[in-house]
Amino acid sequence: MQQIFNFLIQNKNNILFLLLLALSLFLTIQTHSFHKSRFISSANAVTGGVYSWANDIQTYLHLDEYNERLLEENRELRNILTNLSDTTAVESYLDSTSFNGDYFFRAATVVNNNYSKFDNYLTIDKGESNSIVPEYGVVTSQGIIGIVDRVNTNFSRVISILNSRSKINAQLNKTNHFGSLIWDGKDPNIVQLIDVPRQAPVKKGDTIVTGGRSLIFPKGLPIGSIEDFNLDATGSYYTININLFNDMTNIGYVYVIENKNKEEIEALKEQNE
């Protein structure tokens, strides 16, 4: 202990200088929006680089599993291509996805993924340089992941569906009864669909998909299957527990969705308002 005191006394001037320097930098960043924005951008870039390095190691350890997923996705795409000569198959495919050329997909890799907190985020290795902007949807071939909320040059932060701020339009696959997809913060494999009217024919095991009533996700993207359900206190609406198709604790590769008609639709809404 005495050696520590001696060290502090001998270097008191240097220590005082460093403390004052740190304080001055903190005050400069806090009081000037330009410096603050530059600091946040630089910090995000450094953090993204660290996440990317750590993810390289994790990806190597899970290569077999990722390859299996890619093979399964390629199998499904090959089945679709094989049946394209069948007009009925083409119409069914377009109707089930509702893409119709209005959405553009970009591939990305998850370099950081949180799922143990109440408000969870992911970081992906694509940003402004890849034409990624906030409010783009993020999915895998198995289901939805979340929505982009912050971007810098090379990385983007995604609000996970395992986040108290997440509220996504979703519906029963067999009908047009819809509600809001939220998370109660308990199980990373289970999310909740609320405000579904009691008239809906809810059955255990039925599939829940995106409702397409927003400008972020196309209609019909998979989310999960019904685990159980109950009516709220008023007896008017269901709260449905959904078992996610995605394993949110193990996300490797994703697709970022751009709605190519978003600006035009929003401009029309503003005119109507």
Helices and strands as residue ranges (DSSP letters): H 2-10, H 12-31, H 33-61, H 63-82, H 87-97, E 103-113, E 119-124, G 128-130, E 137-140, E 143-151, E 156-163, E 168-172, E 178-182, E 190-197, E 207-210, E 222-231, E 237-244, E 253-259, H 262-272
